[in-house]
Amino acid sequence: MRSTMFVSVSLLIRLLFLAATICSTAQVRPAPQSYLITTLGALGGTVSDAGSAINSRGMAVGGADLSGDTVEHATLWINGTLIDLGTLGGPNSGSAAINQGGEVVGVAQTSTIDPLGEQWGSLLTCTATGGPCQAPNLVLGFEWQGGKMKPLATLGGNNGFALAVNNRGQIAGVAEKGVAGKDCVPPQILEFEAVIWGPQMGSIRELPPLPGDSIGTAFGINDAGQAVGSSGPCGLSVASLVHATLWQGNSVIDLGSFGGEVANFANAINNQGQIVGESDLPGDATGHAFLWQNGELTDLGTLPGDFFSAANAINDEGQVVGESCDVAGNCRAFFWQDGVMTDLNTLVSANSVYLLAAKGISSKGEIAGQAFDPASGNVIGFVATPSRATLTRSGQPHQRIILPVRVRWQLRQSRGVGPLGSSH
């Protein structure tokens, strides 16, 4: 299972590596009548994505800017406290996922400058610098447990990302190989592939790309070890996200698309084998959230009046969360169940924050995501807890918020790649 990292996949993967009714054997969980919102705090900066993933123990992970908004650190929110998980020696890090045991995985920069000048460090985008992080450091996937952050091995290359973890301790992501790729687009030099680390300590297994493709990235994994992501040609650009992909046993499966040439990727898979993600429409001007099950790809559409959507996570009850955005980049968190997509903001009683993106959902239906606080002008993490209480409102009915230009720009800078971010 998986949840999006600072981000997990919706408005900017296109810039950097690039965000139907369910039939299931799982018991259907009734849609909640309302949600209670808890904000997750910050580490001193004005942008936080501390709600990128959540487990059923109410522990949420993500990343948050430090004071000055030039450095972002991985975070863990537990018992009302936001904890800075640190880095692997470099300036930036971010948490991507957490399992039921509290094992956190993510990406962190090391103190070593990339000797090949590749741009993996730029995927950990600093929100306030207007572009890539200042230090072109190497990045590695990490696992964090018991207060310790440990780096994960590569396939012989320099860089790697850990993007998902299941309850067996298997970690999914991507790792560089130690050989130059024949078709890599500069500045990328080395080949890289989707991988699964564990569950045995120190083990790493390479997942092959689809026939004809060169590289792959795994964004999600379930407890059966099925992994999902994307495969395509070699490079850190949208051109690498050509085919939404499922790795199952010794097989690699193309999940199909809505007709776009790029930005086709799977973000998450539940224990029923249901998969969600995003696929571009013909012309690649925009993409829509999808659900894949039993060989069929279903377009989940957008919220009314919107241009783009991405499904970021799905729980075992088939409840899907994500974000839906208008052409100007004003986004709203959505909740999808039984063929109906709902603006999550309409399910919240009088609330002081506006929910921008839903990035993770637990087996209990708790949702983690990112919100805008109109009072401070900051972007913050949130957890939404289901309530059977009747929805009540005070004051004016829910209205869509047009985000300040500065906030829309900050969000685009902070989204990064894959489950770390978005595509459009």
C-alpha positions as CSV (number, residue, x, y, z in Angstrom):
1,M,0.0,0.0,0.0
2,R,1.1,3.5,-0.5
3,S,0.4,7.1,-0.1
4,T,1.7,10.1,-1.8
5,M,4.8,11.8,-0.5
6,F,5.0,15.6,-0.3
7,V,2.9,14.4,-2.6
8,S,1.5,11.6,-4.0
9,V,0.6,12.2,-7.8
10,S,-1.3,15.1,-9.4
11,L,-0.1,18.5,-10.9
12,L,3.6,18.4,-11.7
13,I,5.0,15.0,-12.7
14,R,4.8,16.4,-16.2
15,L,7.6,18.9,-15.3
16,L,9.9,16.5,-13.4
17,F,9.7,12.7,-13.9
18,L,7.0,13.4,-13.4
19,A,-0.6,12.6,-9.5
20,A,-17.3,3.3,-12.1
21,T,-18.3,1.2,-9.3
22,I,-16.0,-1.0,-7.4
23,C,-16.8,-4.7,-7.1
24,S,-14.8,-6.3,-4.3
25,T,-14.7,-9.1,-2.0
26,A,-14.0,-6.7,0.8
27,Q,-16.8,-5.5,3.1
28,V,-18.2,-2.2,1.8
29,R,-17.7,0.6,4.3
30,P,-20.6,3.1,4.3
31,A,-19.7,6.6,3.1
32,P,-19.2,8.9,6.1
33,Q,-21.7,11.7,6.6
34,S,-19.0,14.1,7.7
35,Y,-15.4,14.4,8.8
36,L,-13.6,16.0,11.7
37,I,-10.4,17.9,10.6
38,T,-7.1,17.9,12.6
39,T,-4.3,20.1,11.3
40,L,-0.8,18.6,11.7
41,G,1.4,21.6,12.5
42,A,4.7,22.6,10.8
43,L,8.5,22.7,11.2
44,G,8.8,26.5,11.0
45,G,8.1,27.0,7.3
46,T,5.0,28.1,5.4
47,V,4.5,24.9,3.4
48,S,3.8,21.4,4.8
49,D,2.7,18.2,3.2
50,A,2.8,16.3,6.5
51,G,-0.4,14.4,5.5
52,S,1.0,12.4,2.6
53,A,0.2,8.9,4.1
54,I,-1.7,7.5,7.1
55,N,-2.0,4.1,8.7
56,S,-5.0,2.8,10.8
57,R,-3.2,3.8,14.0
58,G,-3.6,7.4,13.0
59,M,0.1,7.9,12.3
60,A,0.7,10.3,9.3
61,V,3.9,11.0,7.4
62,G,5.0,13.5,4.8
63,G,7.4,16.4,4.7
64,A,7.5,20.0,5.9
65,D,9.6,23.1,5.2
66,L,11.9,24.4,7.9
67,S,12.0,28.1,8.6
68,G,12.9,30.1,5.5
69,D,11.2,27.5,3.1
70,T,14.5,26.5,1.5
71,V,14.8,23.1,3.2
72,E,12.3,20.3,3.6
73,H,12.5,17.4,6.1
74,A,10.6,14.1,6.4
75,T,8.0,14.1,9.1
76,L,6.0,11.7,11.3
77,W,2.8,12.9,13.0
78,I,1.8,10.9,16.0
79,N,-0.2,11.6,19.1
80,G,-0.6,15.2,18.2
81,T,3.2,15.9,17.7
82,L,5.0,16.5,14.4
83,I,8.4,14.8,14.5
84,D,11.3,15.8,12.3
85,L,12.9,12.6,11.0
86,G,16.1,14.3,9.7
87,T,18.0,13.4,6.6
88,L,20.9,11.1,5.4
89,G,23.4,14.0,5.8
90,G,22.1,16.3,3.0
91,P,19.7,19.2,3.2
92,N,16.4,17.6,2.2
93,S,14.2,14.6,2.8
94,G,10.6,13.5,2.8
95,S,8.5,10.6,4.0
96,A,6.4,8.7,1.4
97,A,4.6,5.9,3.2
98,I,4.0,4.2,6.6
99,N,2.8,0.6,7.4
100,Q,0.8,-0.7,10.4
101,G,4.0,-1.3,12.4
102,G,5.1,2.3,12.1
103,E,7.9,1.6,9.6
104,V,8.3,4.8,7.6
105,V,10.0,5.0,4.1
106,G,10.9,7.9,1.9
107,V,13.7,9.8,0.2
108,A,16.6,11.7,1.6
109,Q,19.6,13.6,0.3
110,T,23.1,12.5,1.4
111,S,26.1,14.8,1.9
112,T,27.7,13.6,-1.3
113,I,27.4,15.6,-4.5
114,D,26.3,13.6,-7.5
115,P,29.5,12.9,-9.4
116,L,27.6,12.5,-12.7
117,G,25.6,15.7,-12.4
118,E,22.3,13.9,-12.7
119,Q,19.2,15.6,-11.4
120,W,17.7,13.2,-8.8
121,G,18.3,15.8,-6.1
122,S,16.1,18.2,-7.9
123,L,13.1,15.9,-7.5
124,L,13.2,16.9,-3.8
125,T,12.1,20.4,-4.8
126,C,12.5,23.2,-2.3
127,T,9.2,25.1,-2.3
128,A,10.5,28.7,-2.0
129,T,13.6,28.6,-4.2
130,G,11.7,28.7,-7.5
131,G,13.3,25.5,-8.8
132,P,15.4,22.6,-7.8
133,C,17.0,22.3,-4.4
134,Q,20.2,24.3,-4.2
135,A,22.5,21.3,-3.4
136,P,22.7,18.7,-6.2
137,N,23.3,15.9,-3.7
138,L,22.8,12.2,-4.2
139,V,19.4,10.9,-3.0
140,L,18.7,7.5,-1.5
141,G,15.6,5.7,-0.3
142,F,15.4,5.2,3.4
143,E,13.5,3.2,6.1
144,W,12.9,4.8,9.5
145,Q,12.0,2.8,12.5
146,G,12.7,3.1,16.2
147,G,14.1,6.6,15.8
148,K,16.7,5.6,13.2
149,M,16.9,6.4,9.5
150,K,18.8,3.8,7.4
151,P,19.7,4.1,3.7
152,L,18.5,1.5,1.2
153,A,20.8,-0.1,-1.3
154,T,20.8,0.7,-5.1
155,L,21.4,-1.7,-8.0
156,G,25.0,-0.5,-8.2
157,G,24.2,3.1,-9.2
158,N,24.2,6.3,-7.1
159,N,20.5,7.2,-6.5
160,G,17.3,5.7,-5.3
161,F,13.8,6.4,-4.0
162,A,11.7,4.4,-1.5
163,L,8.0,5.2,-2.2
164,A,5.8,2.5,-0.6
165,V,5.9,-0.1,2.2
166,N,3.5,-3.0,3.0
167,N,2.8,-4.7,6.3
168,R,5.3,-7.5,5.5
169,G,8.1,-4.9,5.4
170,Q,8.6,-5.0,1.6
171,I,9.5,-1.6,0.3
172,A,8.8,-0.5,-3.3
173,G,10.6,2.2,-5.2
174,V,13.3,2.8,-7.8
175,A,17.1,2.4,-7.9
176,E,19.9,3.2,-10.3
177,K,22.0,0.5,-11.9
178,G,25.8,0.9,-12.3
179,V,25.7,0.9,-16.1
180,A,25.0,3.8,-18.6
181,G,21.7,3.5,-20.4
182,K,21.8,3.4,-24.2
183,D,18.8,5.6,-24.6
184,C,19.0,7.8,-21.5
185,V,18.1,11.5,-22.1
186,P,20.7,13.9,-20.5
187,P,21.3,14.8,-17.8
188,Q,20.3,11.2,-16.9
189,I,23.2,8.8,-17.6
190,L,22.6,5.6,-15.6
191,E,19.8,3.1,-16.1
192,F,17.3,2.7,-13.3
193,E,14.6,0.2,-12.5
194,A,11.7,-0.5,-10.2
195,V,12.7,-2.5,-7.2
196,I,11.4,-4.2,-4.1
197,W,13.6,-4.2,-0.9
198,G,13.1,-6.9,1.7
199,P,11.5,-8.4,3.6
200,Q,14.9,-9.9,4.3
201,M,17.4,-7.4,5.5
202,G,19.6,-6.2,2.8
203,S,17.7,-7.8,-0.1
204,I,16.8,-6.0,-3.3
205,R,14.9,-7.4,-6.3
206,E,14.8,-5.7,-9.7
207,L,11.5,-5.5,-11.4
208,P,11.7,-5.6,-15.2
209,P,10.0,-2.9,-17.4
210,L,7.4,-3.7,-20.0
211,P,8.9,-5.1,-23.3
212,G,10.3,-2.3,-25.4
213,D,10.7,0.0,-22.3
214,S,14.1,0.7,-20.6
215,I,13.2,1.8,-17.1
216,G,10.5,1.5,-14.5
217,T,9.4,3.0,-11.1
218,A,7.3,1.3,-8.5
219,F,5.0,3.7,-6.6
220,G,2.8,1.3,-4.6
221,I,2.8,-2.2,-3.1
222,N,0.2,-4.4,-1.3
223,D,0.6,-7.1,1.3
224,A,0.7,-9.8,-1.5
225,G,3.8,-8.2,-2.9
226,Q,2.0,-6.9,-6.1
227,A,3.7,-3.6,-7.1
228,V,2.4,-0.8,-9.4
229,G,4.0,2.1,-11.1
230,S,5.1,3.0,-14.6
231,S,7.6,2.1,-17.2
232,G,9.0,3.8,-20.3
233,P,12.3,5.1,-21.8
234,C,15.2,6.3,-19.7
235,G,15.1,9.8,-18.4
236,L,13.8,12.0,-15.5
237,S,11.0,13.6,-17.5
238,V,7.3,13.0,-18.3
239,A,8.5,11.0,-21.3
240,S,9.5,8.2,-18.8
241,L,5.9,7.7,-17.6
242,V,4.5,6.0,-20.7
243,H,2.8,2.9,-19.4
244,A,0.9,2.4,-16.1
245,T,2.3,-1.0,-14.9
246,L,1.5,-3.9,-12.6
247,W,4.2,-6.3,-11.4
248,Q,2.7,-9.6,-10.2
249,G,4.9,-12.6,-9.5
250,N,7.1,-13.0,-12.5
251,S,4.8,-11.0,-14.8
252,V,4.8,-7.3,-15.8
253,I,1.4,-6.1,-17.0
254,D,0.4,-3.0,-19.0
255,L,-2.7,-1.5,-17.4
256,G,-3.7,0.6,-20.4
257,S,-4.4,4.3,-20.8
258,F,-7.0,6.9,-21.8
259,G,-5.1,7.6,-25.0
260,G,-2.3,10.0,-23.9
261,E,1.3,9.4,-24.9
262,V,2.8,10.1,-21.4
263,A,1.8,10.6,-17.8
264,N,0.3,7.2,-17.4
265,F,1.1,5.8,-14.0
266,A,-0.4,3.7,-11.1
267,N,-0.1,5.2,-7.6
268,A,-1.5,2.6,-5.3
269,I,-2.9,-1.0,-5.1
270,N,-5.0,-2.4,-2.3
271,N,-5.2,-6.0,-1.0
272,Q,-8.1,-6.7,-3.3
273,G,-5.9,-6.0,-6.4
274,Q,-7.7,-2.7,-7.2
275,I,-5.3,-0.1,-8.6
276,V,-5.6,3.7,-8.9
277,G,-3.6,6.4,-10.6
278,E,-3.7,8.9,-13.4
279,S,-3.7,8.6,-17.2
280,D,-3.5,11.4,-19.8
281,L,-6.3,12.0,-22.3
282,P,-5.5,12.2,-26.0
283,G,-3.3,15.2,-26.7
284,D,-1.7,15.1,-23.3
285,A,-3.2,18.4,-22.2
286,T,-4.7,16.9,-19.1
287,G,-5.2,13.6,-17.3
288,H,-7.9,11.9,-15.2
289,A,-7.9,9.7,-12.2
290,F,-8.4,6.0,-12.9
291,L,-9.5,2.8,-11.3
292,W,-8.2,-0.5,-12.7
293,Q,-9.7,-3.8,-11.7
294,N,-10.2,-7.2,-13.4
295,G,-8.4,-5.9,-16.5
296,E,-10.7,-2.9,-17.0
297,L,-9.6,0.7,-16.7
298,T,-12.3,3.1,-15.5
299,D,-12.2,6.9,-15.8
300,L,-13.2,8.5,-12.5
301,G,-13.6,11.9,-14.1
302,T,-13.3,15.2,-12.2
303,L,-15.3,17.3,-9.8
304,P,-17.8,19.6,-11.7
305,G,-16.0,22.4,-13.6
306,D,-12.5,20.9,-13.2
307,F,-9.9,20.1,-15.8
308,F,-7.7,17.5,-14.2
309,S,-7.8,14.8,-11.5
310,A,-5.5,12.2,-10.0
311,A,-6.3,9.2,-7.7
312,N,-3.6,9.0,-5.0
313,A,-4.7,6.2,-2.7
314,I,-7.3,3.4,-2.2
315,N,-8.0,1.3,0.9
316,D,-9.3,-2.3,1.1
317,E,-12.9,-1.1,1.1
318,G,-12.5,0.4,-2.3
319,Q,-12.6,4.0,-1.1
320,V,-10.5,6.3,-3.3
321,V,-9.0,9.7,-2.5
322,G,-7.2,12.3,-4.6
323,E,-7.4,15.8,-6.0
324,S,-9.3,17.5,-8.8
325,C,-8.2,20.8,-10.2
326,D,-9.4,23.6,-12.5
327,V,-7.3,24.8,-15.4
328,A,-5.7,27.5,-13.3
329,G,-4.4,25.0,-10.7
330,N,-7.0,25.5,-8.0
331,C,-7.3,22.1,-6.5
332,R,-9.8,20.3,-4.2
333,A,-9.5,17.1,-2.3
334,F,-11.9,14.4,-3.4
335,F,-13.4,11.2,-1.9
336,W,-14.7,8.6,-4.3
337,Q,-16.9,5.6,-3.5
338,D,-19.5,3.5,-5.5
339,G,-19.1,5.6,-8.6
340,V,-19.5,9.0,-6.9
341,M,-16.8,11.6,-6.6
342,T,-17.4,14.1,-3.8
343,D,-15.5,17.3,-2.9
344,L,-14.2,16.5,0.6
345,N,-14.7,20.1,1.6
346,T,-18.5,19.6,1.4
347,L,-18.3,16.8,4.0
348,V,-16.7,19.0,6.6
349,S,-18.7,21.0,9.1
350,A,-17.7,24.6,9.5
351,N,-13.9,24.5,9.1
352,S,-11.1,27.0,9.1
353,V,-9.0,25.3,6.4
354,Y,-9.6,24.4,2.7
355,L,-8.7,20.8,1.7
356,L,-6.5,20.8,-1.4
357,A,-5.5,17.2,-1.9
358,A,-6.3,13.9,-0.3
359,K,-3.2,11.7,-0.4
360,G,-3.7,8.7,1.8
361,I,-6.6,6.7,3.3
362,S,-6.4,4.1,6.0
363,S,-8.5,0.9,6.5
364,K,-10.6,2.9,9.0
365,G,-11.3,5.6,6.4
366,E,-9.1,8.2,7.9
367,I,-7.8,10.6,5.2
368,A,-4.4,12.4,5.2
369,G,-3.7,15.3,2.9
370,Q,-2.8,18.9,2.3
371,A,-4.9,22.0,3.1
372,F,-4.7,25.8,2.7
373,D,-5.2,28.0,5.8
374,P,-6.7,31.3,4.7
375,A,-5.9,32.9,8.0
376,S,-2.2,32.5,7.8
377,G,-1.8,32.0,4.0
378,N,0.1,28.7,4.7
379,V,-0.2,25.3,3.3
380,I,-0.5,22.6,6.0
381,G,-1.1,18.9,6.5
382,F,-4.4,17.5,7.8
383,V,-6.0,14.3,8.9
384,A,-9.8,13.9,8.3
385,T,-11.5,11.5,10.7
386,P,-14.9,10.0,9.6
387,S,-17.9,10.8,11.7
388,R,-21.5,9.4,11.5
389,A,-22.7,12.7,12.9
390,T,-25.1,14.7,10.7
391,L,-23.2,17.4,8.8
392,T,-23.9,20.9,10.1
393,R,-22.6,24.2,9.0
394,S,-22.5,27.7,10.4
395,G,-22.4,30.8,8.2
396,Q,-22.2,30.6,4.5
397,P,-22.4,27.3,2.6
398,H,-19.3,25.7,1.2
399,Q,-17.7,27.7,-1.7
400,R,-14.7,27.0,-3.7
401,I,-11.6,29.0,-2.8
402,I,-9.5,30.5,-5.5
403,L,-5.9,30.1,-4.2
404,P,-3.5,33.0,-4.1
405,V,-1.0,32.9,-7.0
406,R,1.8,32.5,-4.5
407,V,0.2,29.4,-3.0
408,R,-0.4,27.8,-6.4
409,W,3.2,28.5,-7.3
410,Q,4.5,27.0,-4.0
411,L,2.4,23.9,-4.5
412,R,3.8,23.4,-8.0
413,Q,7.3,23.8,-6.7
414,S,6.7,21.4,-3.8
415,R,5.1,18.5,-5.7
416,G,8.2,17.0,-7.3
417,V,7.9,13.5,-8.9
418,G,5.5,10.6,-8.9
419,P,4.0,10.1,-5.6
420,L,6.1,12.9,-4.4
421,G,4.0,15.1,-6.6
422,S,1.9,15.7,-9.7
423,S,1.9,15.8,-13.4
424,H,0.0,18.8,-14.7
